[in-house]
Amino acid sequence: MASEKQRIIIKFMILGLGILCLLIMVGIAGFYKLVLYNVPAVKVESLSMDQKLVITIPKGSTLNEISHILEESGVIENARLFVYAAKYLNAEKNLKAGQYLLPAHASNHQILRTLQNALPQSIRVTIPEGKDMGFIVRAIKSKLPIDTAQFMRTVRDSALCAQFRIKANSLFGYLMPNTYFLDPGMNERDIVRVMVREFNNFFDSVLYNRAEQMNFTSHQVVTLASIIEGETAEEDERYYVSAVYHNRLRKNMPLQADPTIQFIISDGPRRLYHKDLEMNNPYNTYRYKGLPPGPINNPGKASILAALYPAKVDYLYMVADGSGKHIFSRTLAEHLKAKKQLDKLRKNIKRSRD
């Protein structure tokens, strides 16, 4: 009798163990089904079901880094669940770097398949430093079928400025010069977002803190950087040009920056005349003291850094020497002397050519 009872107990134990294993397997399957196919109810506020986000996966990114990029961008809701899904599908080492248009409402499974199988963007567009909107639109339109008017409306979209926490009524000046690899399916808004996100990635908390130390807003920094960009392309001169403008601002002197005049004349760039310097325009830094209302071009990283870290010199004047560089002076007398010498040199050169 005892042996029969033991056999019954063993059968129940085996049955119970089997049920437990089955429940564990069902639980695991259910968990991974949730991980792979469930679309979180809350994704990115204000994005409709058919909208997409432009996401950049840097070369060499690990699975954890990719998951956090996607979570911070709002593509996925939980980075850890995304990692579980990638490991379950054995996709960890097959995720490709590049820029992607990813759905704002999609499952982890869909996102992983896209990053495994979709080709990264292959349309190369280079935006040099210091260019105006006309140049930027032409450069992009030569590679992608964008609508010029729509692109300009997007740049002037105050709601988009607010999304990027840019305290301005236009994104002009914040379209970071760089070489971009864009998706053929990108629209005007997608492209602008990529360029401004590149600016925000560069202008980090360290640079914001530096601006605050100088009692500058980020908009003022970008505005000054654009003037520096328009003044010189010489790497070693940017910080001296910056010093001249910072020194003049501290002394409440007009900047007298020629690039701001070039910005407001309709037939520039050209040689400036006295009448140009008398124009009644807030961007006329000969007539109005302080910085102009906003940027005059889209400055590059070097000019932004120069605006934030001017050389420790007491120059107040500069004059172009005709070779792309400048002669810097501390006093008006030194400045006038330098101009006189340059005028004489130019006359001699012209005479020898004639």
C-alpha positions as CSV (number, residue, x, y, z in Angstrom):
1,M,0.0,0.0,0.0
2,A,2.8,2.3,0.9
3,S,4.5,1.8,-2.5
4,E,1.2,2.4,-4.3
5,K,0.8,5.7,-2.4
6,Q,4.3,6.7,-3.2
7,R,3.7,6.1,-6.9
8,I,0.6,8.3,-6.9
9,I,2.5,11.0,-5.1
10,I,5.3,10.8,-7.7
11,K,2.8,10.9,-10.6
12,F,1.2,14.0,-9.1
13,M,4.7,15.6,-8.6
14,I,5.6,14.8,-12.2
15,L,2.3,16.2,-13.4
16,G,2.7,19.3,-11.2
17,L,6.3,19.8,-12.5
18,G,5.1,19.5,-16.1
19,I,2.3,22.0,-15.5
20,L,4.9,24.3,-13.8
21,C,7.2,24.0,-16.8
22,L,4.4,24.6,-19.2
23,L,3.3,27.7,-17.3
24,I,6.9,28.9,-17.3
25,M,7.2,28.4,-21.1
26,V,3.9,30.1,-21.6
27,G,5.0,33.0,-19.4
28,I,8.3,33.3,-21.3
29,A,6.5,33.2,-24.6
30,G,4.0,35.7,-23.4
31,F,6.8,38.0,-22.1
32,Y,8.7,38.0,-25.4
33,K,5.4,38.5,-27.3
34,L,4.9,41.5,-25.1
35,V,8.5,42.6,-25.6
36,L,8.5,42.1,-29.4
37,Y,5.0,43.1,-30.5
38,N,3.4,45.3,-28.0
39,V,3.2,49.0,-29.1
40,P,3.3,51.2,-26.0
41,A,0.2,53.3,-25.5
42,V,2.2,56.5,-24.8
43,K,4.9,57.4,-27.3
44,V,5.8,61.0,-28.4
45,E,3.3,63.6,-27.6
46,S,1.7,65.4,-30.5
47,L,2.9,62.8,-33.0
48,S,0.2,61.1,-35.1
49,M,0.2,57.4,-36.0
50,D,1.7,58.0,-39.5
51,Q,4.5,60.4,-38.5
52,K,8.1,59.3,-38.4
53,L,11.2,60.4,-36.4
54,V,14.6,61.0,-37.9
55,I,17.1,59.0,-35.8
56,T,20.9,58.8,-36.1
57,I,22.7,55.7,-35.0
58,P,26.4,56.5,-34.8
59,K,29.0,54.1,-36.1
60,G,30.2,51.7,-33.5
61,S,27.2,52.1,-31.2
62,T,26.5,49.2,-28.8
63,L,23.1,47.7,-28.3
64,N,22.7,49.5,-25.0
65,E,23.7,52.8,-26.6
66,I,21.3,52.3,-29.5
67,S,18.4,51.4,-27.1
68,H,19.0,54.6,-25.1
69,I,19.2,56.7,-28.3
70,L,15.8,55.3,-29.3
71,E,14.3,55.8,-25.9
72,E,15.5,59.4,-25.6
73,S,14.2,60.1,-29.1
74,G,10.8,58.7,-28.2
75,V,10.8,55.9,-30.8
76,I,10.6,53.2,-28.0
77,E,9.3,53.6,-24.4
78,N,11.6,51.2,-22.6
79,A,15.3,50.7,-23.5
80,R,15.6,47.5,-21.4
81,L,12.7,45.8,-23.1
82,F,14.3,46.7,-26.5
83,V,17.6,45.1,-25.4
84,Y,15.7,41.9,-24.4
85,A,13.9,41.9,-27.8
86,A,17.2,42.3,-29.7
87,K,18.9,39.4,-27.8
88,Y,15.8,37.2,-28.3
89,L,16.0,37.8,-32.0
90,N,19.8,37.4,-32.1
91,A,19.9,40.9,-33.7
92,E,22.4,42.4,-31.3
93,K,25.3,42.4,-33.8
94,N,23.3,43.1,-36.9
95,L,22.0,46.6,-36.2
96,K,23.4,49.1,-38.8
97,A,24.6,52.6,-38.2
98,G,23.2,55.5,-40.1
99,Q,20.2,57.9,-40.2
100,Y,16.8,56.4,-40.3
101,L,13.2,57.4,-40.6
102,L,11.5,55.4,-37.9
103,P,7.8,55.2,-37.1
104,A,6.7,57.1,-34.0
105,H,4.3,54.2,-33.2
106,A,5.9,50.8,-33.8
107,S,6.8,47.6,-32.0
108,N,10.3,46.7,-30.9
109,H,10.1,43.9,-33.5
110,Q,9.4,46.4,-36.3
111,I,12.2,48.8,-35.2
112,L,14.7,45.9,-35.0
113,R,13.8,44.7,-38.4
114,T,14.2,48.2,-39.8
115,L,17.6,48.6,-38.3
116,Q,18.7,45.2,-39.5
117,N,17.3,45.3,-43.1
118,A,16.8,49.0,-44.1
119,L,19.6,50.7,-46.0
120,P,21.0,53.7,-44.2
121,Q,20.6,57.0,-46.0
122,S,22.9,57.4,-48.9
123,I,22.1,61.0,-50.2
124,R,25.2,63.0,-49.3
125,V,24.6,66.8,-48.8
126,T,27.4,69.1,-47.6
127,I,26.5,72.4,-46.0
128,P,29.6,74.6,-45.6
129,E,30.0,77.1,-42.8
130,G,28.5,80.6,-43.1
131,K,26.0,80.0,-45.8
132,D,22.6,81.8,-46.1
133,M,19.2,80.1,-46.6
134,G,19.4,80.5,-50.4
135,F,22.6,78.4,-50.6
136,I,21.3,75.8,-48.2
137,V,18.0,75.3,-50.0
138,R,19.8,75.0,-53.4
139,A,22.3,72.5,-52.0
140,I,19.6,70.3,-50.6
141,K,17.3,70.7,-53.6
142,S,20.1,69.6,-56.0
143,K,20.0,66.2,-54.2
144,L,16.4,65.8,-52.9
145,P,13.0,67.0,-54.4
146,I,12.2,69.4,-51.6
147,D,9.7,72.3,-51.9
148,T,11.6,75.6,-51.3
149,A,8.7,77.5,-49.9
150,Q,7.8,74.7,-47.5
151,F,11.5,74.4,-46.4
152,M,11.5,78.2,-45.6
153,R,8.2,77.9,-43.7
154,T,9.6,75.1,-41.6
155,V,12.7,77.1,-40.7
156,R,10.4,79.9,-39.6
157,D,8.1,77.6,-37.6
158,S,7.9,79.0,-34.1
159,A,6.4,75.8,-32.8
160,L,9.4,73.9,-34.0
161,C,11.7,76.4,-32.4
162,A,10.0,75.8,-29.1
163,Q,10.3,72.0,-29.5
164,F,14.1,72.4,-29.8
165,R,14.1,75.0,-26.9
166,I,15.5,77.6,-29.2
167,K,14.3,81.1,-28.0
168,A,13.9,82.6,-31.4
169,N,11.2,82.9,-34.1
170,S,13.4,81.2,-36.7
171,L,15.8,78.3,-37.0
172,F,18.1,80.3,-39.3
173,G,21.5,80.3,-37.7
174,Y,20.9,76.9,-36.1
175,L,21.1,74.7,-39.3
176,M,24.5,73.3,-38.3
177,P,27.0,73.2,-41.2
178,N,28.1,69.6,-41.8
179,T,28.0,66.7,-44.3
180,Y,24.7,64.9,-44.0
181,F,23.6,61.5,-45.3
182,L,19.9,62.0,-45.9
183,D,17.1,59.5,-46.6
184,P,15.5,59.9,-50.1
185,G,12.1,59.8,-48.4
186,M,12.8,62.8,-46.1
187,N,10.6,65.8,-46.3
188,E,11.5,69.4,-45.5
189,R,10.6,69.1,-41.8
190,D,12.7,65.9,-41.4
191,I,15.8,67.6,-42.9
192,V,15.5,70.7,-40.8
193,R,15.1,68.6,-37.7
194,V,18.3,66.6,-38.5
195,M,20.3,69.8,-38.9
196,V,19.0,71.5,-35.8
197,R,19.5,68.4,-33.8
198,E,23.1,68.4,-34.9
199,F,23.4,72.0,-33.5
200,N,21.8,70.9,-30.2
201,N,24.2,67.9,-29.9
202,F,27.1,70.3,-30.3
203,F,25.8,73.2,-28.1
204,D,25.7,71.1,-24.9
205,S,25.4,72.1,-21.3
206,V,29.1,73.0,-21.1
207,L,28.6,75.7,-23.8
208,Y,25.3,76.9,-22.3
209,N,27.1,77.3,-18.9
210,R,29.9,79.2,-20.6
211,A,27.4,81.5,-22.3
212,E,25.7,82.2,-18.9
213,Q,29.1,83.1,-17.4
214,M,29.5,85.7,-20.1
215,N,25.9,87.0,-19.6
216,F,25.0,85.9,-23.1
217,T,22.0,84.0,-24.3
218,S,22.6,81.1,-26.7
219,H,20.9,83.2,-29.4
220,Q,23.4,86.0,-28.8
221,V,26.2,83.6,-29.0
222,V,25.0,82.2,-32.4
223,T,24.4,85.8,-33.6
224,L,28.0,86.8,-32.7
225,A,29.3,83.6,-34.2
226,S,27.6,84.3,-37.5
227,I,29.3,87.7,-37.7
228,I,32.7,86.1,-36.9
229,E,32.0,83.5,-39.6
230,G,31.2,86.2,-42.1
231,E,34.4,88.1,-41.2
232,T,37.0,85.5,-41.5
233,A,37.7,81.9,-42.6
234,E,41.1,81.9,-41.0
235,E,41.1,79.4,-38.1
236,D,43.8,81.3,-36.1
237,E,42.0,84.7,-36.6
238,R,38.5,83.8,-35.3
239,Y,39.4,84.3,-31.6
240,Y,41.0,87.7,-32.3
241,V,38.0,88.8,-34.3
242,S,35.8,87.6,-31.5
243,A,37.9,89.6,-29.0
244,V,37.5,92.8,-31.1
245,Y,33.7,92.5,-31.0
246,H,33.5,91.5,-27.3
247,N,35.7,94.5,-26.4
248,R,33.6,96.9,-28.4
249,L,30.4,95.5,-26.8
250,R,31.9,96.0,-23.3
251,K,32.8,99.6,-24.2
252,N,29.3,100.3,-25.8
253,M,30.9,100.9,-29.1
254,P,29.1,100.0,-32.4
255,L,30.4,96.7,-33.8
256,Q,30.8,98.3,-37.3
257,A,30.8,94.8,-38.8
258,D,30.8,94.8,-42.6
259,P,29.2,91.3,-42.8
260,T,26.0,92.6,-41.2
261,I,25.8,95.2,-44.0
262,Q,26.3,92.6,-46.7
263,F,23.4,90.7,-45.1
264,I,21.0,93.6,-45.6
265,I,21.9,94.8,-49.1
266,S,20.1,93.2,-51.9
267,D,22.9,93.0,-54.5
268,G,25.7,91.7,-52.3
269,P,28.3,90.6,-51.6
270,R,30.1,93.6,-53.1
271,R,32.2,96.5,-52.1
272,L,30.4,98.6,-49.5
273,Y,29.8,102.4,-50.0
274,H,29.2,105.1,-47.4
275,K,25.4,105.1,-48.3
276,D,25.2,101.5,-47.3
277,L,26.5,102.3,-43.8
278,E,23.6,104.8,-43.3
279,M,20.8,102.3,-44.0
280,N,18.1,102.4,-41.3
281,N,18.0,98.7,-40.5
282,P,18.5,97.0,-37.1
283,Y,21.2,94.8,-38.7
284,N,23.2,97.9,-39.5
285,T,25.9,97.6,-36.8
286,Y,27.4,101.0,-38.0
287,R,24.2,102.7,-37.0
288,Y,22.9,100.6,-34.1
289,K,25.0,99.5,-31.1
290,G,25.0,96.0,-29.8
291,L,24.3,92.8,-31.6
292,P,21.8,92.6,-34.4
293,P,18.5,90.9,-33.8
294,G,19.7,87.5,-35.0
295,P,22.2,85.5,-37.0
296,I,23.3,86.6,-40.5
297,N,24.3,83.1,-41.6
298,N,24.6,79.6,-40.2
299,P,27.9,79.6,-38.3
300,G,30.1,76.5,-37.9
301,K,31.4,75.0,-34.7
302,A,34.7,76.9,-34.8
303,S,33.0,80.3,-34.9
304,I,30.7,79.3,-32.1
305,L,33.6,78.3,-30.0
306,A,35.4,81.6,-30.9
307,A,32.4,83.6,-29.8
308,L,32.4,81.8,-26.5
309,Y,36.2,81.9,-25.9
310,P,37.6,85.2,-27.4
311,A,41.3,85.8,-27.3
312,K,42.5,87.7,-24.2
313,V,43.7,90.8,-26.1
314,D,42.6,94.5,-26.0
315,Y,42.1,95.0,-29.8
316,L,39.3,97.3,-30.7
317,Y,39.9,97.7,-34.5
318,M,40.7,95.5,-37.5
319,V,41.1,96.0,-41.2
320,A,41.2,93.4,-44.0
321,D,44.6,93.2,-45.5
322,G,43.4,92.0,-48.9
323,S,44.6,88.4,-48.5
324,G,41.7,87.1,-46.4
325,K,43.4,88.1,-43.1
326,H,43.2,91.2,-40.9
327,I,45.5,93.7,-39.2
328,F,44.4,94.3,-35.6
329,S,44.8,97.6,-33.6
330,R,44.3,98.8,-30.1
331,T,43.7,102.5,-30.8
332,L,42.1,104.5,-33.6
333,A,45.4,106.1,-34.4
334,E,47.0,102.6,-35.0
335,H,44.0,101.6,-37.0
336,L,44.1,104.6,-39.3
337,K,47.8,104.1,-39.8
338,A,47.3,100.5,-40.8
339,K,44.5,101.5,-43.2
340,K,46.8,104.1,-44.8
341,Q,49.6,101.6,-45.2
342,L,47.2,99.1,-46.8
343,D,45.7,101.7,-49.1
344,K,49.3,102.6,-50.3
345,L,50.1,98.9,-50.8
346,R,47.0,98.3,-52.9
347,K,47.7,101.4,-55.0
348,N,51.2,100.1,-55.7
349,I,49.9,96.7,-56.6
350,K,47.3,98.2,-59.0
351,R,50.0,100.5,-60.5
352,S,52.3,97.6,-61.2
353,R,49.5,95.6,-62.8
354,D,48.6,98.6,-65.1
